[in-house]
Amino acid sequence: MMSASYDFSGSTALITGAAGDIGRAVARRLAGSGARIALTDLPMVSERLEATREECAAAGEERAIVAITADVTDQASVAACFAAATDRLGSPDLVFNNAGYQGAFAATPDYPTDDFSRVLAVNVQGVFNVLREGARRMRAEGSPGSIVNTASMAGVHGAPNMIAYSASKGAVISLTQSASKDLAPSGIRVNAISPAFIGPGAMWDRQVELQARAGSQYFSAEPAEVARQMIDQVPMRRYGTVDEVATTVLWLLSEDASYITGQNIAITGGI
Ligand SMILES: NC(=O)c1ccc[n+]([C@@H]2O[C@H](COP(=O)([O-])OP(=O)(O)OC[C@H]3O[C@@H](n4cnc5c(N)ncnc54)[C@H](O)[C@@H]3O)[C@@H](O)[C@H]2O)c1
């Protein structure tokens, strides 16, 4: 399959959730395009973050790819991360705001309070912290920028047993729409992506396992059967790959999408 290649030389990209499957796939694709890249994720996954950095350094220029640990829920940590990225690579004009957490899988009456708070902290406060810091710096630079926020189809339709995650991803779509209006005058585009079933990967495995355990009318108690039930919801009858997510993100980050802002792009195989 042919896929587009972009020239991002002169740009600095900051990617959150870069130790994870989708963040890594986007980083890998960007690395060969000439972009300088700051990869960030939680300190507790620093080994996986370093693995992403090494993979990207092999495809790009070693000095232009840096790994910086940060917790997106903590505004000071986010600000320090952007400051370190700027010192080493220049101010980011591309941001893939992608860190996320699924939380517990349980029906609404049983949903745990702590998990509700944690999911909103990562997926809403965290996305806001990164969006605002990126936007402040881009506006101060006075040059165009592009921000892509990772939402989810759960935020469009509401997924069973995932009330916190669905609410948080709905908020990501609204944050995107609102920010796109605030930032259009500064030449900064803000879009969201909403993947549905993407695999193979940690999130796919986790949701198949936990939907089976949640015991609802929507899914079997057998994980292999849950996987089939999920795929049966997809008109294209397969899950999407992380590379198929990455190609969409690169397009949104690129000048090829220069008139696209405030949009939520579904990556769903037709759901
Ligand atoms: N994989 C899917 O099927 C799918 C579908 C829809 C949406 N998404 C979204 O895509 C994004 C990436 O998911 P993925 O599939 O790569 O999952 P993943 O679990 O492999 O990656 C998520 C990353 O976010 C990081 N993270 C979590 N909390 C953080 C925090 N407080 N600070 C900094 N980093 C933090 C994790 O450490 C992890 O590396 C997420 O926002 C997820 O909700 C994924």
The ligand as an ORCA input file, in Angstrom:
! r2SCAN-3c Opt
* xyz 0 1
  N      -6.114      1.554     20.916
  C      -7.401      1.817     20.708
  O      -8.195      0.946     20.322
  C      -7.915      3.217     20.923
  C      -9.207      3.527     20.473
  C      -9.687      4.818     20.666
  C      -8.910      5.762     21.295
  N      -7.668      5.419     21.744
  C      -6.890      6.466     22.415
  O      -5.621      6.546     21.785
  C      -4.651      7.049     22.710
  C      -3.437      6.155     22.697
  O      -3.848      4.840     23.060
  P      -2.962      3.523     22.813
  O      -3.820      2.535     22.128
  O      -1.646      3.874     22.253
  O      -2.855      3.020     24.341
  P      -1.569      2.812     25.268
  O      -2.104      2.406     26.590
  O      -0.602      1.899     24.557
  O      -0.942      4.281     25.343
  C      -1.425      5.305     26.189
  C      -0.215      5.990     26.805
  O      -0.656      7.114     27.594
  C       0.208      7.191     28.714
  N      -0.360      7.920     29.838
  C      -1.408      7.547     30.633
  N      -1.575      8.425     31.626
  C      -0.635      9.405     31.467
  C      -0.291     10.572     32.193
  N      -0.967     10.927     33.302
  N       0.730     11.326     31.747
  C       1.430     10.984     30.644
  N       1.165      9.864     29.919
  C       0.146      9.078     30.335
  C       0.439      5.721     29.098
  O       1.578      5.551     29.922
  C       0.560      5.046     27.733
  O       1.908      4.898     27.310
  C      -5.373      7.129     24.064
  O      -5.804      8.465     24.300
  C      -6.574      6.218     23.866
  O      -7.634      6.556     24.723
  C      -7.158      4.171     21.567
*
